[in-house]
């Protein structure tokens, strides 16, 4: 018998500029706050990002994705990807909210419309809209 799966995946971003990163995700991407705190020991917010999945790729695939989305290979590490309904519009909202645009939107070989950006602290972000649903 396999163990029950986790009930939630929570990605925790430790931000040097808390307000800029919070603003980026809340205002730029429209994520709704479901919990938060602001006390003498620190501040934090939990944002509802919809359904979570965990994608694991090897280094050659990470390089390929980085070259397609941003014109350069990605270093090993974490990248957040958000499925959106309109990649260019979501990218523009994020840019206005403080994201750095790494590259314009692209059509990927796997049938998605993607755009690469990054947070004020440099965390890579991908916006994606599938034209083709993968199995």
Number of C-alpha atoms within 10 A of each C-alpha: 3 4 5 6 6 6 6 9 10 11 10 9 12 10 15 10 10 16 11 17 22 21 17 22 21 19 16 20 19 16 17 15 14 9 10 10 11 9 7 6 6 7 11 16 16 16 17 15 16 10 8 13 9 8 8 9 11 8 14 11 13 18 18 15 18 18 13 19 25 21 15 14 17 20 11 11 9 12 15 15 18 17 18 18 13 13 24 19 11 20 27 15 18 25 17 13 21 19 27 20 19 17 15 15 20 17 16 16 9 11 13 19 23 27 26 27 24 19 21 18 16 11 17 21 21 22 25 25 19 17 12 10 9 8 3
